């Protein structure tokens, strides 16, 4: 009886550990690549920012850091919307697993964007 109880508890703990590890995409699954395009706007080089979701499941409400970010060209607020020290990407819409999206800005140097938060769609089964 005792060994059955221990086995049952072990199965429950293992199940929780497995499902918990797949419950959300890690922030590191959002790859952000910044590359110079060769264009110039307002005397500043243009940079293309590509955000790729390397998780199998969709991620929405993607927030990236943008404290100190500047651009000499306008950026559509449905693509990048400043909210305090962070920016909401793509009006909160989801990036499907393996999908990417882009925006561009013009400034003297590349900005070090990184993911701050996102909401994982279900079911999530890990990284690509």
MOPAC internal coordinates of N, CA, C and O (Angstrom, degrees):
PM7 1SCF
backbone

  N    0.0000 0     0.00 0     0.00 0    0    0    0
  C    1.4458 1     0.00 0     0.00 0    1    0    0
  C    1.5236 1   110.15 1     0.00 0    2    1    0
  O    1.2310 1   120.35 1   134.76 1    3    2    1
  N    1.3573 1   116.94 1   -45.24 1    3    2    1
  C    1.4537 1   121.24 1  -179.01 1    5    3    2
  C    1.5264 1   111.38 1   -63.96 1    6    5    3
  O    1.2310 1   120.39 1   139.12 1    7    6    5
  N    1.3434 1   116.86 1   -40.88 1    7    6    5
  C    1.4722 1   120.16 1  -179.99 1    9    7    6
  C    1.5308 1   110.71 1   -67.54 1   10    9    7
  O    1.2310 1   119.75 1   146.45 1   11   10    9
  N    1.3215 1   118.08 1   -33.55 1   11   10    9
  C    1.4600 1   121.63 1   176.42 1   13   11   10
  C    1.5179 1   110.58 1   -65.29 1   14   13   11
  O    1.2310 1   120.48 1   137.47 1   15   14   13
  N    1.3251 1   116.68 1   -42.53 1   15   14   13
  C    1.4667 1   121.24 1   178.13 1   17   15   14
  C    1.5226 1   110.82 1   -63.20 1   18   17   15
  O    1.2310 1   120.58 1   136.36 1   19   18   17
  N    1.3322 1   116.49 1   -43.64 1   19   18   17
  C    1.4687 1   120.22 1   179.28 1   21   19   18
  C    1.5233 1   110.45 1   -63.51 1   22   21   19
  O    1.2310 1   120.57 1   139.13 1   23   22   21
  N    1.3089 1   116.52 1   -40.87 1   23   22   21
  C    1.4615 1   121.40 1   179.28 1   25   23   22
  C    1.5329 1   110.04 1   -63.50 1   26   25   23
  O    1.2310 1   120.48 1   134.61 1   27   26   25
  N    1.3162 1   116.69 1   -45.39 1   27   26   25
  C    1.4592 1   122.02 1   179.57 1   29   27   26
  C    1.5233 1   111.02 1   -61.37 1   30   29   27
  O    1.2310 1   120.06 1   134.82 1   31   30   29
  N    1.3184 1   117.49 1   -45.18 1   31   30   29
  C    1.4660 1   122.08 1   179.31 1   33   31   30
  C    1.5378 1   109.66 1   -64.18 1   34   33   31
  O    1.2310 1   120.30 1   139.64 1   35   34   33
  N    1.3176 1   117.03 1   -40.36 1   35   34   33
  C    1.4639 1   121.14 1   178.67 1   37   35   34
  C    1.5255 1   111.04 1   -61.85 1   38   37   35
  O    1.2310 1   120.74 1   137.69 1   39   38   37
  N    1.3236 1   116.19 1   -42.31 1   39   38   37
  C    1.4737 1   120.89 1   179.09 1   41   39   38
  C    1.5292 1   110.16 1   -63.49 1   42   41   39
  O    1.2310 1   120.16 1   137.16 1   43   42   41
  N    1.3238 1   117.30 1   -42.84 1   43   42   41
  C    1.4678 1   120.89 1   179.21 1   45   43   42
  C    1.5309 1   110.09 1   -62.32 1   46   45   43
  O    1.2310 1   120.10 1   133.54 1   47   46   45
  N    1.3080 1   117.41 1   -46.46 1   47   46   45
  C    1.4711 1   121.37 1  -179.37 1   49   47   46
  C    1.5258 1   110.23 1   -63.55 1   50   49   47
  O    1.2310 1   120.17 1   136.18 1   51   50   49
  N    1.3142 1   117.29 1   -43.82 1   51   50   49
  C    1.4529 1   121.25 1   178.87 1   53   51   50
  C    1.5296 1   111.02 1   -62.89 1   54   53   51
  O    1.2310 1   120.12 1   137.02 1   55   54   53
  N    1.3230 1   117.37 1   -42.98 1   55   54   53
  C    1.4627 1   121.42 1   178.24 1   57   55   54
  C    1.5158 1   111.02 1   -61.52 1   58   57   55
  O    1.2310 1   120.29 1   135.55 1   59   58   57
  N    1.3318 1   117.05 1   -44.45 1   59   58   57
  C    1.4620 1   120.48 1   178.29 1   61   59   58
  C    1.5233 1   111.35 1   -63.35 1   62   61   59
  O    1.2310 1   120.56 1   140.30 1   63   62   61
  N    1.2996 1   116.53 1   -39.70 1   63   62   61
  C    1.4733 1   120.33 1   179.90 1   65   63   62
  C    1.5241 1   110.58 1   -65.87 1   66   65   63
  O    1.2310 1   120.36 1   136.94 1   67   66   65
  N    1.3253 1   116.92 1   -43.06 1   67   66   65
  C    1.4631 1   120.31 1  -179.07 1   69   67   66
  C    1.5187 1   110.60 1   -68.23 1   70   69   67
  O    1.2310 1   119.44 1   129.90 1   71   70   69
  N    1.3194 1   118.68 1   -50.10 1   71   70   69
  C    1.4613 1   120.60 1  -178.28 1   73   71   70
  C    1.5198 1   110.77 1   -67.66 1   74   73   71
  O    1.2310 1   119.83 1   145.80 1   75   74   73
  N    1.2973 1   117.93 1   -34.20 1   75   74   73
  C    1.4595 1   120.26 1   178.00 1   77   75   74
  C    1.5037 1   112.35 1   -64.97 1   78   77   75
  O    1.2310 1   120.13 1   143.59 1   79   78   77
  N    1.3395 1   117.35 1   -36.41 1   79   78   77
  C    1.4572 1   119.73 1  -178.70 1   81   79   78
  C    1.5196 1   111.86 1   -71.81 1   82   81   79
  O    1.2310 1   120.29 1   161.84 1   83   82   81
  N    1.3187 1   117.05 1   -18.16 1   83   82   81
  C    1.4536 1   120.70 1   178.65 1   85   83   82
  C    1.5219 1   112.01 1  -104.90 1   86   85   83
  O    1.2310 1   119.52 1  -172.12 1   87   86   85
  N    1.3013 1   118.53 1     7.88 1   87   86   85
  C    1.4560 1   121.90 1  -173.89 1   89   87   86
  C    1.5199 1   112.94 1   -76.96 1   90   89   87
  O    1.2310 1   119.36 1   155.87 1   91   90   89
  N    1.3090 1   118.82 1   -24.13 1   91   90   89
  C    1.4569 1   120.61 1  -178.29 1   93   91   90
  C    1.5213 1   109.93 1  -146.72 1   94   93   91
  O    1.2310 1   121.46 1   -32.47 1   95   94   93
  N    1.3157 1   114.81 1   147.53 1   95   94   93
  C    1.4620 1   119.52 1   175.32 1   97   95   94
  C    1.5213 1   108.49 1   -76.96 1   98   97   95
  O    1.2310 1   120.14 1   -45.25 1   99   98   97
  N    1.3189 1   117.34 1   134.75 1   99   98   97
  C    1.4670 1   118.53 1   176.63 1  101   99   98
  C    1.5307 1   109.80 1   -69.44 1  102  101   99
  O    1.2310 1   120.50 1   -30.15 1  103  102  101
  N    1.3193 1   116.65 1   149.85 1  103  102  101
  C    1.4609 1   120.30 1   179.76 1  105  103  102
  C    1.5278 1   111.83 1   -59.39 1  106  105  103
  O    1.2310 1   120.57 1   150.38 1  107  106  105
  N    1.3322 1   116.52 1   -29.62 1  107  106  105
  C    1.4655 1   119.21 1   179.16 1  109  107  106
  C    1.5295 1   112.18 1   -66.93 1  110  109  107
  O    1.2310 1   119.95 1   169.73 1  111  110  109
  N    1.3366 1   117.70 1   -10.27 1  111  110  109
  C    1.4637 1   120.35 1   176.71 1  113  111  110
  C    1.5276 1   112.02 1   -79.97 1  114  113  111
  O    1.2310 1   120.25 1   173.14 1  115  114  113
  N    1.3297 1   117.12 1    -6.86 1  115  114  113
  C    1.4661 1   121.43 1   173.31 1  117  115  114
  C    1.5277 1   107.78 1   -96.79 1  118  117  115
  O    1.2310 1   120.91 1   -75.53 1  119  118  117
  N    1.3215 1   115.87 1   104.47 1  119  118  117
  C    1.4666 1   121.34 1   179.54 1  121  119  118
  C    1.5228 1   108.49 1   -87.74 1  122  121  119
  O    1.2310 1   120.50 1   -49.73 1  123  122  121
  N    1.3119 1   116.65 1   130.27 1  123  122  121
  C    1.4613 1   121.62 1   178.28 1  125  123  122
  C    1.5237 1   107.64 1  -121.00 1  126  125  123
  O    1.2310 1   121.33 1   -62.35 1  127  126  125
  N    1.3253 1   115.05 1   117.65 1  127  126  125
  C    1.4654 1   121.84 1  -177.75 1  129  127  126
  C    1.5237 1   108.47 1  -115.89 1  130  129  127
  O    1.2310 1   120.52 1   -51.41 1  131  130  129
  N    1.3235 1   116.61 1   128.59 1  131  130  129
  C    1.4598 1   122.21 1   177.93 1  133  131  130
  C    1.5262 1   107.72 1  -114.64 1  134  133  131
  O    1.2310 1   120.56 1   -54.92 1  135  134  133
  N    1.3372 1   116.53 1   125.08 1  135  134  133
  C    1.4612 1   120.74 1  -178.06 1  137  135  134
  C    1.5273 1   110.42 1  -137.00 1  138  137  135
  O    1.2310 1   120.71 1   -39.24 1  139  138  137
  N    1.3116 1   116.25 1   140.76 1  139  138  137
  C    1.4616 1   122.36 1   177.30 1  141  139  138
  C    1.5271 1   108.41 1   -70.25 1  142  141  139
  O    1.2310 1   120.67 1   -44.65 1  143  142  141
  N    1.3495 1   116.32 1   135.35 1  143  142  141
  C    1.4675 1   120.13 1  -178.25 1  145  143  142
  C    1.5191 1   112.92 1   -92.14 1  146  145  143
  O    1.2310 1   119.59 1   158.85 1  147  146  145
  N    1.3187 1   118.38 1   -21.15 1  147  146  145
  C    1.4591 1   121.56 1  -174.27 1  149  147  146
  C    1.5192 1   111.91 1    97.97 1  150  149  147
  O    1.2310 1   120.53 1   165.44 1  151  150  149
  N    1.3307 1   116.59 1   -14.56 1  151  150  149
  C    1.4618 1   120.75 1   177.12 1  153  151  150
  C    1.5251 1   111.26 1   -80.17 1  154  153  151
  O    1.2310 1   121.17 1   -15.00 1  155  154  153
  N    1.3305 1   115.37 1   165.00 1  155  154  153
  C    1.4613 1   121.79 1   178.44 1  157  155  154
  C    1.5288 1   108.11 1  -137.54 1  158  157  155
  O    1.2310 1   120.39 1   -45.55 1  159  158  157
  N    1.3340 1   116.87 1   134.45 1  159  158  157
  C    1.4574 1   123.34 1   176.05 1  161  159  158
  C    1.5145 1   107.68 1  -133.62 1  162  161  159
  O    1.2310 1   120.29 1   -54.43 1  163  162  161
  N    1.3368 1   117.04 1   125.57 1  163  162  161
  C    1.4660 1   120.44 1   179.26 1  165  163  162
  C    1.5247 1   112.15 1    60.93 1  166  165  163
  O    1.2310 1   120.58 1  -148.91 1  167  166  165
  N    1.3290 1   116.49 1    31.09 1  167  166  165
  C    1.4593 1   120.42 1  -179.67 1  169  167  166
  C    1.5250 1   114.16 1    77.43 1  170  169  167
  O    1.2310 1   120.14 1  -175.11 1  171  170  169
  N    1.3044 1   117.34 1     4.89 1  171  170  169
  C    1.4776 1   122.00 1  -178.75 1  173  171  170
  C    1.5341 1   109.49 1  -113.64 1  174  173  171
  O    1.2310 1   120.01 1   -36.89 1  175  174  173
  N    1.3262 1   117.59 1   143.11 1  175  174  173
  C    1.4663 1   119.32 1   176.60 1  177  175  174
  C    1.5347 1   111.11 1   -66.62 1  178  177  175
  O    1.2310 1   121.50 1   -31.57 1  179  178  177
  N    1.3272 1   114.74 1   148.43 1  179  178  177
  C    1.4634 1   121.19 1   178.69 1  181  179  178
  C    1.5261 1   108.72 1   -94.04 1  182  181  179
  O    1.2310 1   121.27 1   -44.85 1  183  182  181
  N    1.3386 1   115.17 1   135.15 1  183  182  181
  C    1.4652 1   123.68 1  -179.49 1  185  183  182
  C    1.5212 1   108.92 1  -116.84 1  186  185  183
  O    1.2310 1   120.58 1   -44.09 1  187  186  185
  N    1.3215 1   116.50 1   135.91 1  187  186  185
  C    1.4697 1   121.79 1   175.58 1  189  187  186
  C    1.5202 1   107.72 1  -102.15 1  190  189  187
  O    1.2310 1   121.01 1   -50.66 1  191  190  189
  N    1.3229 1   115.67 1   129.34 1  191  190  189
  C    1.4616 1   121.95 1   178.52 1  193  191  190
  C    1.5237 1   107.76 1  -109.78 1  194  193  191
  O    1.2310 1   120.66 1   -56.95 1  195  194  193
  N    1.3233 1   116.34 1   123.05 1  195  194  193
  C    1.4565 1   122.29 1   178.36 1  197  195  194
  C    1.5226 1   108.41 1  -113.86 1  198  197  195
  O    1.2310 1   120.87 1   -52.66 1  199  198  197
  N    1.3227 1   115.94 1   127.34 1  199  198  197
  C    1.4688 1   122.04 1   177.73 1  201  199  198
  C    1.5177 1   107.01 1  -112.58 1  202  201  199
  O    1.2310 1   120.78 1   -58.11 1  203  202  201
  N    1.3398 1   116.11 1   121.89 1  203  202  201
  C    1.4629 1   121.81 1  -177.64 1  205  203  202
  C    1.5218 1   109.20 1  -120.03 1  206  205  203
  O    1.2310 1   121.00 1   -48.42 1  207  206  205
  N    1.3290 1   115.70 1   131.58 1  207  206  205
  C    1.4629 1   122.07 1   177.06 1  209  207  206
  C    1.5239 1   108.71 1   -91.09 1  210  209  207
  O    1.2310 1   120.05 1   -71.62 1  211  210  209
  N    1.3286 1   117.50 1   108.38 1  211  210  209
  C    1.4614 1   122.64 1  -179.41 1  213  211  210
  C    1.5308 1   112.25 1   -93.63 1  214  213  211
  O    1.2310 1   120.57 1  -166.71 1  215  214  213
  N    1.3163 1   116.52 1    13.29 1  215  214  213
  C    1.4620 1   121.19 1   176.35 1  217  215  214
  C    1.5317 1   107.85 1   -95.66 1  218  217  215
  O    1.2310 1   119.76 1   -27.03 1  219  218  217
  N    1.3294 1   118.05 1   152.97 1  219  218  217
  C    1.4554 1   121.29 1   179.63 1  221  219  218
  C    1.5296 1   112.67 1   -68.52 1  222  221  219
  O    1.2310 1   120.26 1   153.66 1  223  222  221
  N    1.3059 1   117.10 1   -26.34 1  223  222  221
  C    1.4590 1   119.38 1  -176.18 1  225  223  222
  C    1.5312 1   110.64 1  -106.28 1  226  225  223
  O    1.2310 1   120.60 1   -17.40 1  227  226  225
  N    1.3115 1   116.47 1   162.60 1  227  226  225
  C    1.4604 1   119.71 1  -178.06 1  229  227  226
  C    1.5285 1   111.93 1   -68.95 1  230  229  227
  O    1.2310 1   121.50 1   -28.92 1  231  230  229
  N    1.3282 1   114.73 1   151.08 1  231  230  229
  C    1.4657 1   121.59 1   173.74 1  233  231  230
  C    1.5278 1   107.59 1  -127.40 1  234  233  231
  O    1.2310 1   121.37 1   -49.15 1  235  234  233
  N    1.3169 1   114.98 1   130.85 1  235  234  233
  C    1.4636 1   120.67 1   179.91 1  237  235  234
  C    1.5269 1   109.18 1  -125.94 1  238  237  235
  O    1.2310 1   121.08 1    -0.99 1  239  238  237
  N    1.3229 1   115.55 1   179.01 1  239  238  237
  C    1.4683 1   121.54 1  -179.67 1  241  239  238
  C    1.5358 1   110.20 1    49.85 1  242  241  239
  O    1.2310 1   121.06 1  -137.16 1  243  242  241
  N    1.3220 1   115.57 1    42.84 1  243  242  241
  C    1.4681 1   120.97 1  -177.31 1  245  243  242
  C    1.5240 1   109.51 1   -73.71 1  246  245  243
  O    1.2310 1   121.58 1   -58.05 1  247  246  245
  N    1.3240 1   114.57 1   121.95 1  247  246  245
  C    1.4618 1   121.45 1   177.12 1  249  247  246
  C    1.5252 1   108.28 1  -111.22 1  250  249  247
  O    1.2310 1   120.98 1   -46.45 1  251  250  249
  N    1.3463 1   115.74 1   133.55 1  251  250  249
  C    1.4558 1   120.97 1   175.80 1  253  251  250
  C    1.5199 1   108.49 1  -121.45 1  254  253  251
  O    1.2310 1   121.11 1   -23.86 1  255  254  253
  N    1.3300 1   115.48 1   156.14 1  255  254  253
  C    1.4593 1   118.27 1   176.65 1  257  255  254
  C    1.5215 1   108.34 1   -69.56 1  258  257  255
  O    1.2310 1   120.27 1   -36.66 1  259  258  257
  N    1.3173 1   117.09 1   143.34 1  259  258  257
  C    1.4587 1   119.83 1   173.91 1  261  259  258
  C    1.5282 1   110.94 1  -150.69 1  262  261  259
  O    1.2310 1   120.45 1  -154.83 1  263  262  261
  N    1.3303 1   116.74 1    25.17 1  263  262  261
  C    1.4600 1   121.08 1   176.12 1  265  263  262
  C    1.5313 1   108.81 1   -63.66 1  266  265  263
  O    1.2310 1   120.83 1   -59.62 1  267  266  265
  N    1.3141 1   116.01 1   120.38 1  267  266  265
  C    1.4595 1   121.51 1  -179.02 1  269  267  266
  C    1.5177 1   113.99 1    86.83 1  270  269  267
  O    1.2310 1   119.63 1   178.42 1  271  270  269
  N    1.3196 1   118.32 1    -1.58 1  271  270  269
  C    1.4595 1   121.75 1   179.95 1  273  271  270
  C    1.5228 1   110.52 1   -67.79 1  274  273  271
  O    1.2310 1   120.92 1   -42.14 1  275  274  273
  N    1.3326 1   115.85 1   137.86 1  275  274  273
  C    1.4649 1   121.53 1   177.69 1  277  275  274
  C    1.5152 1   109.40 1  -139.14 1  278  277  275
  O    1.2310 1   121.31 1   -25.86 1  279  278  277
  N    1.3337 1   115.10 1   154.14 1  279  278  277
  C    1.4540 1   121.00 1   175.43 1  281  279  278
  C    1.5183 1   108.73 1  -146.08 1  282  281  279
  O    1.2310 1   120.66 1   -43.21 1  283  282  281
  N    1.3340 1   116.34 1   136.79 1  283  282  281
  C    1.4625 1   119.97 1   177.30 1  285  283  282
  C    1.5252 1   111.12 1   -87.57 1  286  285  283
  O    1.2310 1   120.22 1   179.30 1  287  286  285
  N    1.3265 1   117.18 1    -0.70 1  287  286  285
  C    1.4641 1   120.99 1   173.40 1  289  287  286
  C    1.5209 1   108.49 1  -120.62 1  290  289  287
  O    1.2310 1   120.25 1   -33.94 1  291  290  289
  N    1.3250 1   117.13 1   146.06 1  291  290  289
  C    1.4656 1   118.73 1  -178.93 1  293  291  290
  C    1.5276 1   111.57 1   -67.59 1  294  293  291
  O    1.2310 1   121.46 1   -33.89 1  295  294  293
  N    1.3389 1   114.81 1   146.11 1  295  294  293
  C    1.4650 1   121.67 1   176.25 1  297  295  294
  C    1.5248 1   106.86 1  -120.27 1  298  297  295
  O    1.2310 1   120.69 1   -51.84 1  299  298  297
  N    1.3023 1   116.28 1   128.16 1  299  298  297
  C    1.4629 1   122.18 1   179.75 1  301  299  298
  C    1.5298 1   109.46 1   -54.84 1  302  301  299
  O    1.2310 1   119.78 1   -55.55 1  303  302  301
  N    1.3398 1   118.03 1   124.45 1  303  302  301
  C    1.4725 1   119.91 1  -179.01 1  305  303  302
  C    1.5288 1   114.05 1   -65.44 1  306  305  303
  O    1.2310 1   119.23 1   166.89 1  307  306  305
  N    1.3316 1   119.08 1   -13.11 1  307  306  305
  C    1.4675 1   119.67 1   173.90 1  309  307  306
  C    1.5233 1   110.32 1   -80.55 1  310  309  307
  O    1.2310 1   120.52 1   169.88 1  311  310  309
  N    1.3279 1   116.61 1   -10.12 1  311  310  309
  C    1.4652 1   121.51 1   177.48 1  313  311  310
  C    1.5273 1   110.39 1   -99.85 1  314  313  311
  O    1.2310 1   120.38 1   136.39 1  315  314  313
  N    1.3267 1   116.88 1   -43.61 1  315  314  313
  C    1.4656 1   122.63 1  -178.73 1  317  315  314
  C    1.5275 1   107.71 1  -143.76 1  318  317  315
  O    1.2310 1   120.78 1   -71.13 1  319  318  317
  N    1.3243 1   116.11 1   108.87 1  319  318  317
  C    1.4600 1   120.77 1  -176.53 1  321  319  318
  C    1.5191 1   109.67 1  -117.71 1  322  321  319
  O    1.2310 1   120.70 1   -63.23 1  323  322  321
  N    1.3308 1   116.26 1   116.77 1  323  322  321
  C    1.4669 1   122.48 1  -179.28 1  325  323  322
  C    1.5293 1   109.55 1   -66.54 1  326  325  323
  O    1.2310 1   121.16 1   -47.87 1  327  326  325
  N    1.3410 1   115.39 1   132.13 1  327  326  325
  C    1.4679 1   123.04 1   176.02 1  329  327  326
  C    1.5221 1   107.00 1  -139.70 1  330  329  327
  O    1.2310 1   120.84 1   -91.49 1  331  330  329
  N    1.3359 1   115.99 1    88.51 1  331  330  329
  C    1.4633 1   120.37 1  -175.73 1  333  331  330
  C    1.5185 1   109.67 1    71.21 1  334  333  331
  O    1.2310 1   120.38 1    49.94 1  335  334  333
  N    1.3457 1   116.89 1  -130.06 1  335  334  333
  C    1.4661 1   121.67 1   178.97 1  337  335  334
  C    1.5260 1   112.74 1   -85.45 1  338  337  335
  O    1.2310 1   120.36 1   178.50 1  339  338  337
  N    1.3311 1   116.91 1    -1.50 1  339  338  337
  C    1.4560 1   121.89 1  -178.12 1  341  339  338
  C    1.5141 1   110.72 1  -119.56 1  342  341  339
  O    1.2310 1   120.85 1   -11.80 1  343  342  341
  N    1.3208 1   115.98 1   168.20 1  343  342  341
  C    1.4612 1   121.84 1   177.86 1  345  343  342
  C    1.5205 1   109.44 1  -131.38 1  346  345  343
  O    1.2310 1   121.04 1   -40.91 1  347  346  345
  N    1.3335 1   115.62 1   139.09 1  347  346  345
  C    1.4573 1   122.56 1   175.37 1  349  347  346
  C    1.5188 1   108.00 1   -87.42 1  350  349  347
  O    1.2310 1   120.60 1   -49.59 1  351  350  349
  N    1.3243 1   116.46 1   130.41 1  351  350  349
  C    1.4613 1   121.48 1   179.97 1  353  351  350
  C    1.5169 1   112.20 1   -93.92 1  354  353  351
  O    1.2310 1   121.01 1   -38.85 1  355  354  353
  N    1.3129 1   115.67 1   141.15 1  355  354  353
  C    1.4515 1   124.55 1   168.08 1  357  355  354
  C    1.5318 1   113.36 1    54.45 1  358  357  355
  O    1.2310 1   121.42 1  -143.36 1  359  358  357
  N    1.3544 1   114.90 1    36.64 1  359  358  357
  C    1.4684 1   121.84 1   177.90 1  361  359  358
  C    1.5281 1   112.21 1    58.33 1  362  361  359
  O    1.2310 1   120.48 1  -156.50 1  363  362  361
  N    1.3364 1   116.69 1    23.50 1  363  362  361
  C    1.4647 1   121.44 1   178.78 1  365  363  362
  C    1.5118 1   114.28 1    84.60 1  366  365  363
  O    1.2310 1   119.93 1   175.86 1  367  366  365
  N    1.3400 1   117.73 1    -4.14 1  367  366  365
  C    1.4650 1   120.52 1  -178.53 1  369  367  366
  C    1.5237 1   111.19 1   -65.88 1  370  369  367
  O    1.2310 1   121.37 1   -26.15 1  371  370  369
  N    1.3034 1   114.99 1   153.85 1  371  370  369
  C    1.4643 1   121.22 1  -175.89 1  373  371  370
  C    1.5205 1   112.31 1   -77.48 1  374  373  371
  O    1.2310 1   121.95 1   -34.69 1  375  374  373
  N    1.3214 1   113.88 1   145.31 1  375  374  373
  C    1.4641 1   121.79 1   165.73 1  377  375  374
  C    1.5215 1   105.51 1  -101.25 1  378  377  375
  O    1.2310 1   120.20 1   -59.61 1  379  378  377
  N    1.3111 1   117.22 1   120.39 1  379  378  377
  C    1.4627 1   121.14 1   178.10 1  381  379  378
  C    1.5166 1   109.66 1   -67.31 1  382  381  379
  O    1.2310 1   120.75 1   -18.75 1  383  382  381
  N    1.3117 1   116.16 1   161.25 1  383  382  381
  C    1.4562 1   120.90 1   177.97 1  385  383  382
  C    1.5137 1   111.07 1   -56.80 1  386  385  383
  O    1.2310 1   120.17 1   -52.85 1  387  386  385
  N    1.3140 1   117.29 1   127.15 1  387  386  385
  C    1.4534 1   122.46 1  -179.32 1  389  387  386
  C    1.5119 1   114.62 1    85.09 1  390  389  387
  O    1.2310 1   120.11 1   171.13 1  391  390  389
  N    1.3344 1   117.40 1    -8.87 1  391  390  389
  C    1.4637 1   121.64 1  -179.46 1  393  391  390
  C    1.5178 1   111.80 1   -84.70 1  394  393  391
  O    1.2310 1   121.75 1   -18.48 1  395  394  393
  N    1.3111 1   114.25 1   161.52 1  395  394  393
  C    1.4461 1   120.54 1   175.66 1  397  395  394
  C    1.5187 1   110.04 1  -141.65 1  398  397  395
  O    1.2310 1   121.07 1   -13.59 1  399  398  397
  N    1.3069 1   115.55 1   166.41 1  399  398  397
  C    1.4575 1   122.14 1   175.93 1  401  399  398
  C    1.5195 1   107.27 1  -148.46 1  402  401  399
  O    1.2310 1   120.65 1   -17.04 1  403  402  401
  N    1.3398 1   116.36 1   162.96 1  403  402  401
  C    1.4523 1   120.36 1  -173.41 1  405  403  402
  C    1.5195 1   112.07 1  -136.10 1  406  405  403
  O    1.2310 1   121.78 1   -21.77 1  407  406  405
  N    1.3263 1   114.19 1   158.23 1  407  406  405
  C    1.4560 1   121.57 1   165.95 1  409  407  406
  C    1.5194 1   106.79 1  -149.32 1  410  409  407
  O    1.2310 1   121.03 1   -13.52 1  411  410  409
  N    1.3314 1   115.64 1   166.48 1  411  410  409
  C    1.4593 1   119.90 1  -178.79 1  413  411  410
  C    1.5191 1   109.72 1  -129.08 1  414  413  411
  O    1.2310 1   121.27 1   -25.62 1  415  414  413
  N    1.3237 1   115.17 1   154.38 1  415  414  413
  C    1.4506 1   121.91 1   174.80 1  417  415  414
  C    1.5181 1   108.76 1  -146.59 1  418  417  415
  O    1.2310 1   120.55 1   -15.59 1  419  418  417
  N    1.3095 1   116.55 1   164.41 1  419  418  417
  C    1.4625 1   121.11 1   178.48 1  421  419  418
  C    1.5242 1   108.63 1  -123.59 1  422  421  419
  O    1.2310 1   121.30 1   -54.72 1  423  422  421
  N    1.3249 1   115.11 1   125.28 1  423  422  421
  C    1.4680 1   121.41 1   176.69 1  425  423  422
  C    1.5202 1   108.74 1  -163.57 1  426  425  423
  O    1.2310 1   120.66 1    -9.43 1  427  426  425
  N    1.3209 1   116.35 1   170.57 1  427  426  425
  C    1.4664 1   121.32 1  -176.45 1  429  427  426
  C    1.5213 1   113.74 1   -61.51 1  430  429  427
  O    1.2310 1   120.50 1   143.55 1  431  430  429
  N    1.3239 1   116.64 1   -36.45 1  431  430  429
  C    1.4643 1   119.93 1  -175.89 1  433  431  430
  C    1.5230 1   110.72 1  -141.24 1  434  433  431
  O    1.2310 1   121.86 1   -13.32 1  435  434  433
  N    1.3235 1   114.04 1   166.68 1  435  434  433
  C    1.4674 1   120.04 1   178.00 1  437  435  434
  C    1.5249 1   109.37 1   -68.18 1  438  437  435
  O    1.2310 1   120.50 1   -37.01 1  439  438  437
  N    1.3199 1   116.65 1   142.99 1  439  438  437
  C    1.4570 1   122.27 1   176.66 1  441  439  438
  C    1.5256 1   107.86 1   -98.00 1  442  441  439
  O    1.2310 1   120.59 1   -39.09 1  443  442  441
  N    1.3265 1   116.47 1   140.91 1  443  442  441
  C    1.4679 1   121.60 1  -178.86 1  445  443  442
  C    1.5339 1   110.14 1   -87.31 1  446  445  443
  O    1.2310 1   120.75 1   -97.60 1  447  446  445
  N    1.3356 1   116.17 1    82.40 1  447  446  445
  C    1.4614 1   121.01 1   177.06 1  449  447  446
  C    1.5269 1   109.76 1   -76.60 1  450  449  447
  O    1.2310 1   120.64 1   -34.58 1  451  450  449
  N    1.3266 1   116.38 1   145.42 1  451  450  449
  C    1.4582 1   121.53 1   170.14 1  453  451  450
  C    1.5198 1   108.54 1  -150.08 1  454  453  451
  O    1.2310 1   120.95 1   -26.92 1  455  454  453
  N    1.3298 1   115.78 1   153.08 1  455  454  453
  C    1.4640 1   121.40 1  -178.81 1  457  455  454
  C    1.5240 1   110.22 1   -71.13 1  458  457  455
  O    1.2310 1   121.23 1   -43.66 1  459  458  457
  N    1.3293 1   115.26 1   136.34 1  459  458  457
  C    1.4640 1   122.47 1   178.69 1  461  459  458
  C    1.5273 1   110.02 1  -105.48 1  462  461  459
  O    1.2310 1   120.54 1   140.60 1  463  462  461
  N    1.3377 1   116.58 1   -39.40 1  463  462  461
  C    1.4611 1   120.35 1   178.91 1  465  463  462
  C    1.5240 1   109.75 1  -163.05 1  466  465  463
  O    1.2310 1   121.58 1   -18.08 1  467  466  465
  N    1.3296 1   114.59 1   161.92 1  467  466  465
  C    1.4589 1   121.67 1   174.36 1  469  467  466
  C    1.5237 1   107.78 1  -160.83 1  470  469  467
  O    1.2310 1   121.43 1   -14.40 1  471  470  469
  N    1.3199 1   114.87 1   165.60 1  471  470  469
  C    1.4615 1   121.08 1   176.22 1  473  471  470
  C    1.5228 1   106.82 1  -113.43 1  474  473  471
  O    1.2310 1   120.92 1   -54.61 1  475  474  473
  N    1.3215 1   115.85 1   125.39 1  475  474  473
  C    1.4612 1   121.53 1  -178.12 1  477  475  474
  C    1.5142 1   110.33 1   -88.02 1  478  477  475
  O    1.2310 1   121.22 1   -49.08 1  479  478  477
  N    1.3350 1   115.28 1   130.92 1  479  478  477
  C    1.4579 1   120.17 1   173.63 1  481  479  478
  C    1.5182 1   108.91 1   -78.10 1  482  481  479
  O    1.2310 1   120.40 1   -13.27 1  483  482  481
  N    1.3093 1   116.83 1   166.73 1  483  482  481
  C    1.4541 1   120.26 1  -178.06 1  485  483  482
  C    1.5190 1   110.29 1  -111.50 1  486  485  483
  O    1.2310 1   118.93 1   -24.04 1  487  486  485
  N    1.3039 1   119.64 1   155.96 1  487  486  485
  C    1.4598 1   125.45 1   -12.44 1  489  487  486
  C    1.5201 1   109.96 1   -82.88 1  490  489  487
  O    1.2310 1   120.71 1   -32.69 1  491  490  489
  N    1.2920 1   116.24 1   147.31 1  491  490  489
  C    1.4600 1   121.81 1   177.83 1  493  491  490
  C    1.5165 1   108.04 1  -102.43 1  494  493  491
  O    1.2310 1   120.40 1   -48.65 1  495  494  493
  N    1.3154 1   116.84 1   131.35 1  495  494  493
  C    1.4645 1   119.81 1  -177.22 1  497  495  494
  C    1.5238 1   112.12 1  -124.17 1  498  497  495
  O    1.2310 1   119.68 1  -154.87 1  499  498  497
  N    1.3306 1   118.22 1    25.13 1  499  498  497
  C    1.4517 1   119.87 1   174.35 1  501  499  498
  C    1.5070 1   113.43 1   111.72 1  502  501  499
  O    1.2310 1   120.04 1    17.11 1  503  502  501
  N    1.3249 1   117.52 1  -162.89 1  503  502  501
  C    1.4551 1   122.83 1  -177.83 1  505  503  502
  C    1.5079 1   111.02 1  -103.82 1  506  505  503
  O    1.2310 1   121.20 1   -27.51 1  507  506  505
  N    1.3388 1   115.30 1   152.49 1  507  506  505
  C    1.4619 1   121.97 1   178.69 1  509  507  506
  C    1.5072 1   110.93 1   -71.35 1  510  509  507
  O    1.2310 1   120.10 1   180.00 1  511  510  509

